[in-house]
Amino acid sequence: MSAIRCTGLVKRYGDVLAVAGLELAVTAGECFGLLGPNGAGKTTTIEILEGLTPPDAGDVEILGLRWTGGAETRALRERLGIQLQDTQLADKLTVEETVRLFRSFYRSSHTVDEVLALVELEEKRGAWVGKLSGGQKQRLAVACALVSRPELLFLDEPTTGLDPQSRRQLWDVIGRFRAAGGTILLTTHYMEEAERLCDRVAIMDHGKIIALDTPSARQRDRRVPSGSRRATGTTLRPGP
């Protein structure tokens, strides 16, 4: 069963073709990575799939449903976890207050204690968000995405700018969600990250997928198609 399916996806911003007829299918239970340079169309693609940006053309199906608005869209959002590329959280709220706020958006959710344990922020529950390190803020953003017990988790460059230790800590969080049966679509610049986390990776450039394979196969074959740019290098269970 496909957790994500899109066909003929197109998105333009003026004269810029950000997504150019993209075709993609992600199987339920897998971790799928989108790699590519800045401007390749990764973030635009993931925002369309999340229902945040409408496509100009094409068809999108998420967990067997479409972004039609109304009750169906509300029900679908309950099943998704979303971490944006640049998540802005209120500096003057504490970690615990932030998680409680996000819990209030959903009919069914994990407890604050469960989520803080997952991302290893129990000792920071009383700290202001503005006082957290970059890695701690990223783990908090992922905690907010996980609070609703999602079946499908979207992560847009979750470790960009983090030091190696913070990156590994976030990999562990993502790995636990995956091990519990969740489906993940993540964008990244790092082949090392894709190799550690992903079952399959797609290389995007100029709004299209130019290569699709397992990370180990991509590592064996470092050739990039002509004309493209090289891409840089407590368990919580998902909902039913």
N, C-alpha and C positions, 0 to 999 in steps of 0.2 A: 504493500500500500504506500502511496506517495503522501508524505506529509506536506510537501510543497510541489506544485506543478505550475509552470508558466510557459506560455507559447507566444511567439511573435511579439515580445514585449518591446515597446518603443516609448522613449521619452525625450522630448526636445526642450531646450531652454533657449529661445530665440533661434539663432543660427547654429547653436551647438547641439549636436546629436549625442546625448548622454548615454542612452541605451538604444542599441540598433538591432531590433529583431531578436532579442535574446530568448533562448530556449533552455529550460532548466527543470530537472526533477530531482527531489531529495526524498529518499526512502525513510519511512518512519523508523526511528531508532538509530539512525546514523548521525555522525558528526560530519558536516560538509563544509569545506572551506572555499572561500572566494579570495584569490590572490590577484595582485596586480598593482601597477604603479598608481600614484596619485592621478586623478582624472580619468581613470579607466572605466568608471561607471559603477563601482562596487556599492558605494553608499546610496546612490540613486536607486539601484536595483533593490537593495535591502529595504529601503524606505517604501518602495512600491509594494513589496511583499508584505510589509508590516501594516499596510493600509494607511500610511501617513501621507503618501504622495500618489495622486491618481496618474495612471499611465495615459499616454496619448493613443495607444493602440495595444492590442494584445489581450490575453486572457490569463487570469491569476486564480489559482485555487489553493487554499490553505486549509489543511486538515479536512478536506472534502467540502469546504464552504467557500463562498465568494464574498467579496466586500460589497454588499448590496445596500448597506445602511440599515437602520432600525434594529429590531430585536436580534436578528441573525448576526449582525456585526457585533452587537454587545455580547452575545454568547460566545462568539469567536475570540474576542479580546480577553475573556475570562480564561481562555486556554493557552494564551501566549505570554511569554516573558520577553521584554525588550530592553536592551541596554544600548543607548544611543552612543554615537561616536564622541559626543561632547555633552555628557549629562550634567546639568546644572542643578545642584541641590542647595537648599537654603543653609547658608553658613551658620546662622544663629540657632538652628535646631540641633538637638543632640542626635547621636546615632540612633538611639532608641525611639525618639520622637519621629525621626524620618521614616523608620520602618513601620511604626504605627500608622503614620499618615498614609503610606502606600497600602497597608493592609485594609484601610477603610474604603479603598476603591473597589474591593472585590467581595463577592458574596461568600466565597470560601477561600481560606488562606491558612498558611502555616502560622504558628505562634512566633512572636518576636524572639523568644529564646532559641527556637529551632533554627531560624534563619541566621541569627548572630553566631550560633555555633557552627553552622555550615561554612561561613566565610571567616571564621576565627576572629570575630570582633567583639567577643563577650567583654573583654577588659576595657573596651572603648565605648561601651553603651552610653555612658554619661558625658562623653566628650562632644564638644561642638564640632559640627562637620567642618567648619573653617579651620580647625586646628589639626585635622587629619593629614597624614602624608599622602602623596599622590597615589601610592599603591593601596592605602586604606580607603581612599575615596573611591577608587575603582572597584574594590571588593564590596563597598557599600552600594554602589550602583548596581552591581550584579545581585546583591541581596534583595534590592528593591524589585529586580526583574524576576527573582525566584519566589517572592513572597506569596504569589497567587497559586502556587503548585502547578506551573505551566507544563503542558505536554511538549511544547515547541519553544525553544529559546533562541532569540536573535541577538548576536553579539557583534557590534560594529567596531573593529579594531580595539578590542578590550585591553590590550597590553601595550599599546603604543606609548612611548615615553617613559615606561617603567624601568626601574633597575632590574637586574637579573633575579634577585631574590623575590621581589614583588611579583615579577612575571611568573616565576615558578609557583608561588602561592596561589595566584589566580588560576594557573593551569590545574592545580589540585582541586579547586572549587569546581571548575568546569568538568573535570574528569569524574568527580563524584556524581554530578547530575547525569552525565552520560551513562555511568555504570548502573544507575538506578533505572535506566530505560528511556531517558529523555532524548529528544531529537534536537540537534543544534545546527544552526547556520551561522557561521562566523566569517567576518572579513579580516584579513591580516596582510601585512607586508612581509611576514617572516616565514620562510620555508621550514625553519626549525620548529616553529609553533604548529604549523600545519602537520608536520610529520609526527609530532608528539600527540596531537589531539584528533586529527581527522582521519576518517575512513577513505574519503575521496576529496580531491581538490580540483577546482577549475581555475584556469588562468584567464583573467579578463584583460582586454585592451581595446580601446576605442569603442566601448559599449557592447563588445561581443565576447563570447567565450572562444578562445583560440586553442585551448588544450584542456583535456579532462582525463584524469587518471588517479591512481593511488599515490600518496606522497612518496612511497618508496620507489615507485616507477619514475616519478619526476626527478627524484634524486639521482637515479641511475642515468637518466637522459637529461642533461642540462641544456640541450639545444633549444633555442627559442625560434619559432617560425619567423621567416623573413619578413621584415617590415615592422616587427613588434618590438616593444621595450621589455627588457628583462625585469621580472618581479623581484624586489629585494627579499634580498634575503631577510559527628551526628549525620546520617545520610537522609536526605530529603527525597522522597519519591515524587515523580511528576503526577499530575492528575490523571483521571481515568481516560 
